[in-house]
Amino acid sequence: MTNGRPLQYDPDKALDAAMQLFWSKGYEATSMQDLLTAMGLSKSSLYQGFGGKKELFIRCLERYRSHMYEVFAGLLDKSDSGLKFIETVLLSSARNPDHLRRGCLLMNTATEFAQKDQQVAEHVTIGFKGLRKALKVAVQRGQQDGSIRSNQDAGILANYLSCTLGGIKTVVKGGADEKTVKEIVGVILKALA
């Protein structure tokens, strides 16, 4: 039995291209032709390698989620305190030109789908749980290092920060500049310290 022809494309690069496209345009506004062009694939290669549009989208959500967790873990390791990590994450929405005006793929998906598709909703829920878990770890670290008040429940603060992060990403998508975001973040940090 033969193994078939080797892949003529890099699956990781193709998946990244699809993720960037979905992130920029959303699921509904992204056509199959858009995906084929961005990924540099034929229709048969896309279906053989990734399944249909929905399967590809779910793989993109998983990739985004995994990347987000890696970035957060790296930032937390490098941060001087739990509060400094939270400040860095909140301000990153306004500092990274590649992500300006796009928001967060998970949050965008939650808004676009609004529980219309159970499978996609489950992936979004998993992503939000992971985000809250990372923020809770940061809050706990901050409570241990004294940068965050210890009289508040770390889980509740993580939920608050998750909602706040979503709000910041939304106002940035709406046109808020870095100065405005810094002012918002300053108020949030005062509430934690």
ZAMARGU-4260 file (C-alpha; in steps of 0.2 Angstrom, whole numbers, plus 5000, padded with zeros to 4 digits):
<rodrens>
0) 5000/5000/5000 | 5007/5017/4996 | 5006/5032/5007 | 4999/5044/4993 | 5007/5060/4987
5) 5016/5071/4999 | 5008/5087/5004 | 5012/5101/4993 | 5009/5114/5006 | 5013/5118/5024
10) 4998/5114/5035 | 5003/5126/5049 | 5005/5141/5037 | 4989/5137/5028 | 4980/5135/5045
15) 4988/5152/5051 | 4982/5160/5035 | 4964/5154/5037 | 4964/5160/5056 | 4970/5177/5051
20) 4956/5178/5038 | 4943/5172/5050 | 4949/5184/5063 | 4949/5199/5051 | 4932/5195/5042
25) 4922/5184/5053 | 4915/5167/5049 | 4900/5172/5039 | 4909/5185/5028 | 4923/5173/5024
30) 4920/5164/5008 | 4927/5148/5002 | 4936/5157/4988 | 4943/5169/5001 | 4950/5154/5011
35) 4957/5145/4995 | 4966/5161/4990 | 4973/5165/5007 | 4978/5147/5011 | 4985/5145/4993
40) 4976/5128/4991 | 4964/5120/4979 | 4947/5115/4984 | 4951/5097/4985 | 4967/5100/4996
45) 4957/5111/5008 | 4944/5098/5010 | 4956/5083/5011 | 4967/5093/5024 | 4955/5102/5034
50) 4937/5097/5031 | 4924/5109/5026 | 4923/5128/5031 | 4916/5124/5049 | 4929/5111/5053
55) 4943/5123/5047 | 4935/5137/5058 | 4935/5126/5073 | 4953/5121/5070 | 4957/5140/5069
60) 4949/5143/5085 | 4959/5129/5093 | 4975/5136/5086 | 4971/5154/5092 | 4967/5147/5109
65) 4983/5137/5110 | 4993/5152/5104 | 4984/5164/5117 | 4988/5152/5131 | 5007/5151/5126
70) 5008/5170/5125 | 5000/5172/5142 | 5011/5159/5150 | 5027/5167/5143 | 5021/5185/5148
75) 5017/5178/5166 | 5034/5170/5167 | 5043/5187/5162 | 5032/5198/5173 | 5038/5206/5189
80) 5021/5204/5197 | 5004/5197/5194 | 4998/5215/5193 | 5011/5219/5180 | 5006/5204/5169
85) 4988/5210/5170 | 4993/5228/5165 | 5003/5221/5150 | 4989/5210/5144 | 4976/5224/5145
90) 4987/5237/5137 | 4992/5224/5123 | 4975/5228/5114 | 4981/5245/5110 | 5000/5242/5107
95) 5000/5228/5094 | 4996/5236/5077 | 4993/5218/5069 | 4978/5216/5081 | 4971/5233/5081
100) 4953/5234/5076 | 4951/5215/5075 | 4948/5212/5093 | 4949/5194/5100 | 4944/5179/5089
105) 4936/5171/5103 | 4926/5186/5108 | 4922/5190/5090 | 4915/5172/5087 | 4905/5173/5103
110) 4896/5189/5097 | 4894/5182/5079 | 4887/5165/5083 | 4878/5170/5099 | 4875/5152/5103
115) 4868/5148/5086 | 4880/5133/5084 | 4882/5122/5099 | 4899/5115/5093 | 4907/5132/5090
120) 4899/5138/5106 | 4908/5124/5115 | 4925/5129/5108 | 4922/5147/5113 | 4917/5142/5131
125) 4933/5132/5132 | 4943/5147/5126 | 4935/5158/5139 | 4938/5146/5153 | 4956/5145/5148
130) 4957/5164/5148 | 4949/5165/5165 | 4961/5152/5172 | 4976/5161/5166 | 4969/5177/5173
135) 4965/5168/5190 | 4983/5162/5191 | 4989/5180/5188 | 4978/5187/5201 | 4983/5173/5214
140) 5002/5177/5210 | 4998/5196/5213 | 4989/5192/5229 | 5005/5182/5234 | 5017/5195/5229
145) 5007/5209/5237 | 5003/5219/5220 | 4984/5214/5221 | 4973/5215/5236 | 4971/5198/5244
150) 4954/5201/5252 | 4945/5198/5235 | 4941/5180/5228 | 4954/5177/5214 | 4940/5168/5203
155) 4929/5183/5204 | 4943/5195/5200 | 4947/5184/5185 | 4929/5185/5179 | 4930/5204/5181
160) 4946/5205/5171 | 4940/5193/5157 | 4925/5205/5155 | 4936/5220/5156 | 4948/5213/5143
165) 4933/5210/5131 | 4927/5228/5134 | 4944/5235/5130 | 4946/5225/5114 | 4928/5231/5109
170) 4932/5250/5112 | 4949/5248/5102 | 4939/5240/5088 | 4928/5255/5089 | 4942/5267/5087
175) 4949/5271/5104 | 4967/5276/5104 | 4981/5271/5115 | 4979/5285/5127 | 4961/5281/5130
180) 4965/5263/5134 | 4979/5268/5146 | 4967/5279/5155 | 4954/5264/5156 | 4968/5252/5162
185) 4974/5264/5175 | 4957/5264/5183 | 4956/5245/5182 | 4973/5243/5190 | 4968/5255/5205
190) 4953/5244/5208 | 4965/5228/5210 | 4979/5236/5220
</rodrens>
